[in-house]
Amino acid sequence: MSPVSRGFLGRRRPVADPSRVPPGQYLTSDFPVLSAGPTPHTPLDEWSFTIHGEVDHAVSWPWEEFVDLPSETVTVDIHCVTKWSKLDTTWKGVSVDTLLQEVDTSAEYLTAWSDGGYTTNLALEDVTDGKAWIAYEYGGDALEPEHGGPARLLVPHLYFWKSAKWVRGLTLTANDEPGFWENYGYHNHGDPWLEQRYQGD
Amino acid sequence: MARAALPRRLNWQLAKVVELVEETARTTSIVLEPADWPGHQAGQHVDVRLTAPDGYQAQRSYSIASGPEDRHLVLTVERLDDGEVSPYLVGELRAGDELELRGPIGGYFVWQQSLAGPLLLVAGGSGIVPFRSILRHRAAVGSDVAVRLLYSARALDDVIYREELDAFGAAGDGVDISLTLTREWPEDWSGHRGRIDGELLEKVAWPAGDLPLTYICGPSGFVESAAGTLVSSGHDPSRIRTERFGPTGQ
């Protein structure tokens, strides 16, 4: 039980639907940017998306083929571990389900990896059954490099560090292997509704 | 990238406010005595949580300004006019109050002696805060790693830790401090003027060939621009670590 902070009342902004804001989060209409290093700028003719690891055979799509895959447009709420949440963000991309149809696997985990060296780990069940996309449009426009373009992973039901920017592939794994921030003390799963920010939460 | 030591669970704890130090008109340093501080690395941050009488809570993250060897934990907070937590921390909090926090958090935007250098530190506005921790740590451990710090502020009155930075620069042990003022400057100002760009970085930064370890901290647009400029002039992106705050500002 937290003690009251003397003199603090809060500057609560009216929220249309508080049930959409996870604990400890505040709403922003802006789109803040966070990253551990410089923004990569990979030309599209050098870009491809790969699924490999514990699969019967690796698959890779160059950009032109990737954007020809069946796409979905979704409107979702996103939640960053640095406390901001943003409602009703619209993305277009390829469902991870669509990509995984191309491989046979008994893996239960995966590592998403990105240009610039970033990685994050996820359970397969957190990216299947309509829960995750490789998004290449935001708000009807090509996804800007600062926000992860040409393409980023989108896993809106987890804190946004799991939605790896500049994603280039998924490595399917038998064991769960902590990614970049997970190795630096951030929570392995990252459910915002359970406020799983840091290890032990 | 290196695997960090296994972190411990980050419990919320109360820290006693020992003192408040006004750094500039907009920024205040909060000197704290946490109940159970596990120690930190230079460059890490904490989460602060405020609770209203009806149970409503607000959380924000703040960089640690003190060195790991300092007696007290210090946060330096800039007041954001439309903010919810910073106006309380800068305007309402008093010595003797207790502040709820947990940390330290983050393990990548940190410097320790084993990472060596030379170091290039690029700060925009209150992005200077983690660099004071790094400079204090460097001094405390007697490191001779060469440092070049480039700090961009709107005006001289907005420069945080000015005397301490001057002293680091004057110590003659390998720290070079460069200031650039972007909005206004005194008539006799001998420092740099204007925003950080390729020309200024070429003058002040280590050449790419010296393989500096670079840390950039500031508002998002500032960090994007400085990091992008360094990469396009040949700096190795994997040697550039960034910490951004605030809106995109673009």
Interface residues (C-beta under 8 A of the other chain):
Chain A: S2 P3 V4 S5 R6 G7 F8 L9 G10 R11 R12 G24 Y26 T28 D30 F31 P32 V33 L34 S35 A36 G37 P38 T39 P40 T82 K83 G116 G117 E146 F180 N183 Y184 G185 R197 Y198 Q199 G200 D201
Chain B: M1 R3 A4 P7 R8 R9 L10 W12 L14 D47 R49 L50 T51 A52 P53 Y56 Q57 A58 Q59 R60 S61 G83 E84 P87 Y88 E92 L93 R94 D97 E98 L99 E100 I105 G106 G107 Y108 F109 S220 E224 A227 G228 L230 V231 P237 S238 I240 R241 T242 R244 G246 P247 T248 Q250
